[in-house]
């Protein structure tokens, strides 16, 4: 993908990251269950690379919070960091992880980013953003237990989308830059 195509796709991911949660938030607590904002950020990192993924991870929750109030201000800092890590790490791992199996490469980048983002979010929430009000139990519950449906959706949908876009020659596998 050339720079213009990456920029357009990253912009589309930011827009999707704002629109998808609005559709899901008609259901109570759906954002923390289905994680709709995460999907476009992870896709952007996988398809456009670490710089675009990082920008998408920073801009999506920030613009969404200002435009829609979601995520709320109290949750925004932790979510900004989590999504920024998702976009950055998926992009880096998509460039670096090269096994003979292209599906395995996607899953390694995806799972690596999902774990990294959750760990960074938990550490920052515990030490800075919600110090004294955030426990290991709260982190495990929010990041893993409540989020199981969203994690499953990500693990099923994102590889299918990436492989489909590659098959249609819309995008190529990321190379080391």
Order of alpha helices (4+ residues) and beta strands (2+ residues): alpha-alpha-alpha-alpha-alpha-alpha-alpha-alpha
